[in-house]
Amino acid sequence: MIISIASGKGGTGKTTISTNLALSIEQKVQLLDCDVEEPNAHLFLNPIIEKKEQVIAPVPEIDLEKCTFCKKCMDICRYGAIAVLKKDVLVFENLCHSCGGCFEVCPENAVIEKERSLGEVEHGSAGGISFIHGLLDIGQVMVPPIIKKVRSYTDPNLVTIIDAPPGTSCPVIAAMTKADFILLVTEPTPFGLHDLKLAVETVKVLKIPHGLVINRAGLGNDDVKIYAKKENLPILMKIPFDRKIAQIYSKGHMIVDELPEYKAKFQVLFEKIKQLVEKGGQNI
């Protein structure tokens, strides 16, 4: 089973839910941290990193001695990564999506493939948890290829928990696609509700069973609950706005270790997720 844990905004508690759920499940678990711009699950799980690999993307380089400046490479590029001038060709690597179209259409074979490092993927383990996360290189902007690389190591024999990036853009879609369940995390504030609505609309398009965790429950108002009821969005767990929990998190410790009663609560959360998956997302 693949559970993608997402939210419409950052800071709602995705990593808190991901890591504590991973530690609570009494099965073999794999945690994939796909928030590659700012991965932080490792700060809580403290995995032993056993392997590192670069994520490489092909980008074009133009051989001006062969180039006839016909503009076919520029015309096929949907992303504006190539600009053909009178006697020069400019390549904007950060805009390139490595689709390969420019290599195919060049009649003079003037487009040469070169490699660009986007980031790296690290493999390790934390206790009984198989751990993999991606790290985007500083200055790079192509996030989905790293997420896809991390997800390529999904083990079908394990329960896989994905800590997705915040928001509703392409990186989030890459972390949600082909998941069995999407667990949305929000907080009961106006900002939390606003971005939860965006996330719910995104999940509806993907047609994946989903449910909600309200973190910092007791803060703000009941608008999130009212919205969840209106949308038939099951609230699977509430974590209270509690000073003890905030202190545990701020020290980089785990809730289920410091407050053992929460392990059973996360196990109940997992059972509810399994029921929803079996029922095709219908409310329980």
N, C-alpha and C positions, 0 to 999 in steps of 0.2 A: 504494500500500500504506500502511495506517495501522498504526503500531506504538505501542502504549501501554505506557509504562514505569512500573511500579508497585511498591509494596512494602507489607507489612503495617504497617510502622512507619517513622518518620522517621529520617533520618541513616544510611541504609544505602548511599547512593550513587546514587540515581535520577538526580539532575542530572548527576553525573559521567558516568554511562553515556549519558544523553540527549545531552549536548553533544558528547562525544567521538565518539559514533556519528555524529552529524550532520556533524561535520567530516571524518569518514573515508569516508563513502559517496561514491562517484564518480558521483553522479547529482544532479539538482536536488532539493533537500531543503527541507522546511518544518518548523520546530520550533514547537510550540504549548506554552507553559508554562501548564498548567492548575492548578498549585498556587497558586491565586489568593490564598490567605491569606498566603502567604510565598513569592512567586516569586523565584527567584534565578538562573535560567539566564542572565539578562542580565548578571549580574556576571562571568560567564566569557566570554560571546560579545561583550559590549560592542556591541550593535546600535545603528545609527543609527535613532532613532525618527522616523518620517515622518508619523504620523497618530495621533490620540487620539479616542476617542468614549466617551460616557457610557453606562452600562447602566442603563436606567430600568425600574421595575416599577410597574404601577398598584396603588394601594391605596385602600380606601374611606374616604370622609369622610361623615358623616351630617348631613343637613339636619334639625335638630330641629324646625323649623317645619312640615315635611311629615310627619315620623315619627309613627306611631301606636303605636309600641312593641309591635308585634305579635310580635316575636322570630323572625320567619322568617329574617332574615339570620343571627342567632345559631345557629339550629337547623341551617342548612345548612353552617355552617363547621366542617370537620373538625378544624381546628387551634386552635380556641378563641381566634381573633383578635378576636371581637366579643362584648361582654357588654352585654346590654340590661337596664338598671335601670328603676325606676319612671318616672323623668322624665329619663333620660339614657341615652346609648349610648357605651360605651367601645370604642375601636378600638386594638388592640395591633399596631402596624405590623410589629414584628419577627417576629410569629407568622404574618403574612399571607403566603400562597403565591401570591397574585395569580391565583386560579382564576376569579374573576369570578362565582361563584355568588351572592354577596350582591346584586350589581347585577341579576341576572336575576329573583330571587324577590321583590324589594321591590315590593309592590302600589302604593305611593305615590310611586315614583321618588324616594325620599328619600336613596338612596345615590349619592353623587357620586364620580366617579373623580378621584383626584389622583395626581401622579407622585412617586415616591421614588427617589432615586439609590442604586443598590447598589454601584457601583464604576465602573471604566473598563477599556477594552481599548486596548492600544497596539500599533501595527503598525510594523514596521521591517525592517531587513536587516542581516546580519552577514556580510560577504564575499558568498559565493554562497548563503547561507542566508536564506530568508524567515522572519521572526521575528514571532510574535504572542504576547502574554501578557496575562493579566487581573490586575487589582488590586482587591481587595475594599476598600470604604470602611471606615474605622475605625468600629467600633460596629455594623456591619451583620453579619448572620448568614446571609443567603440566598446560599450559595455556588453551587449548581447553575446558576442562571440566567446567571451570569457565565461559567462553564465552557461552557455550551451556546452562548453568544454567541461565545466564542473558537473553538469547534469549528465554528461555522457558516461560518467562513472556510477550512475545509479545502479544499485544491486537489487535485482528483482526478488532476491531471497530475503531481503531485510525490509523492515519498516523504515521508509525514508522520510525524513523531516527536512523541508527546505525553508531556510530563513530568507525570505524574498526581500528585494529592495523596497523602500517606501514609494508611494505614488501610484500612478496608473499608466506610466509610459512604457516604451518598448522593453526595457529591462525587466519590468514587472511581468509583462506578458510572457517573456522568455522563462521566467521562474515559475509561472503558473501553468503554462500549457502542458497538457497530458498528465496533470495531477489527478489523483482520485478524489481529493477533497481540498477545498480552500478554507482555511481558518482565518477569518478576518479579526483583527485586534483594533479596538478603538478605546477612547476615553470619553466620558460623558461631559464634553465641553462643546461650545459652538464650533470650534475648529475641528474637533474630532468628528462631530456629526457631518459637517460639510464634506470632509474628505472621505468619510465612510460612504456617503451617498455615491461619490464618484467611483469608489472601489466596488460597490455592489453592482453598479451599472456595468462595469467592466466584466465582472464575474458572470453576470447574466448573459453577456455576449458569448463567453466561453462555454456556457452551459455545463458547468461543473458544480456538483453538490457543494454547499458552503454553509457555514455557521459563524457565530460571533462570540468573541470573548470581550467582556467589558473590563478593562483595567482601570484601577483607581476609582472603583465604584464608590459612590457617595460624594464624589467631587462633582460640582456643577449641578445639573438638573436632570429631569427624566425624559428629555427630548429624544435621546438615543433609544431608550426603551420603547417610547411611543412609535418611533420610526421603524424599529425592528418588528413590532407587532403588526404595523401597517403593511410591511413588506413580507410578512410571514418568514422572517429571518430568525432562526432559532438562536436564542442566547444560551450557549452551552456552559459558560462559566463566568463568574464574577470574582475579581480580585479586589479587595477593598483598598481604599485610600488609607494606608496604614504606615505610620512612621517606622515601625520595625522592618517592614518589607523594603522601604526606601533605604534604610541604613544597610540592610543586607546587600542590596543591589549596588549601593555606592562603594562598598568594599570589594566588589567583584566576587561575592559569594553566591551560593545557590539557595533559593528559597526552600527547596525540599530537603536540604541538609540542615539548615538553621531552624526551620519550622516543619518538623517531620509530618505533621498532619496534612500538609499540602501535597505530599506524595500520593495519598489516596485520592485527593481531589483531582489531581492531574490524571490519575488512572481512570477515574470516572469520566473525565473529559475525553480520553481516548476511546472508551467504550461507547460514548455517545457518537463520536465521529464514525466508528465502525458501523453502528446502527444506521446512521444517515447514508453512508455509502451503500449499505445493503438495500436500503429502501429507495435508492436513486435520488437522494436529496430531499425527500418529503419530510416535513416537520415531524419530530418525535414527541 
